[in-house]
Amino acid sequence: MASEFEKNAVKRLTKLKERLKKKGIKAKVRVRVGIPFVEILGPAKKEKVSMILIGSHGKSLVRQMLIGSTSDNLLRYAPGAASDREVENG
């Protein structure tokens, strides 16, 4: 059974999906529970998605070195991934 958090996430993401649709961007809404990197990359590879958008926020260097981050792992392993820094620096 979906938690209140999951229901709220689906509701908010569905609104975003509709905004994107009006701009001609096709999107899917999926809310999953688990290890973020695994839950994002697995379905993305299976469905051969063309783009994964993900935000990032600062972590301490020690924490990042020990456990990494979802965005770092996606940049390493997702096909065609690029960071905003790579795009800016061309």
N, C-alpha and C positions, 0 to 999 in steps of 0.2 A: 504494500500500500504506500502511495506517495506521501511524503511528509509535507507539512505546510510550506517549508522552504522550497521543495521541488515544485509544488503547485504555483507558488509565487514566481519562481524562475521561469517556468513555462509561460505564464501569463505575460511577464515582461518581455521575454524573448519573442513571443508571438507578435506583440506590438511592434517590436523592432523589425521583425521579418516583413510585416505589412508595409512599413515605411520603406524598406529596401525594395520591395516588390514594385512600389509606385515609381521607383527610380530605375526599374528594369534590371534589378539584381535578384537573381534566384538564390534563395537560402532555405536551409532546413533547420528546424529546432529540435535539439536533442538535449535532454538533461540526464546526466549519468552520475553515479556515485562510485568512487574508487580512486585509483591513482590517476591524476589528471592527464599526465603524458600518455599513459596507456589507453585511457578512455577516449582521448582525442585522436591519437595516431592510428590506432587499430581501425576504427570505422572510416577514417579519412583515406587510408590506403585501400581498403576494401571498395569504397565507393569512388575512388580515383578523383577526389575533389581537386579543384583547380586553385583553391586558396584557403588558407587558415588564418583568421585574424585573431590575435590574442594580445592582450595588454600585459605589461610587466610592471613590477614595482621593485623598489630597492630592497635588497637583503644584505645582511652583513657578509663580508667576504668569507669569513670562516664558515658560516652556515651554507653559503652558496657552494663553497668548495667541498663540503661534506655531503650535501644532499642534492646539489644542483638546483635547477629551477625548471618549471614546465616550459617556459619560453626558450630557455637554452637547449633543452632536450629536443624540442620541436625543430629548432634551427639546425641541430646536428643531424636529425634523422628524417624529417619530413621532406619529401621530394619537392624541389623548387622553392624552398623556404628562403626568405630574406628578411633581415631585420630592418627597422626604420633607419638605423645608423648606416647600413650598407646602401640603402636607397639614397640617403642624403649625401653620402660621400662618393656615390657613383662608381 
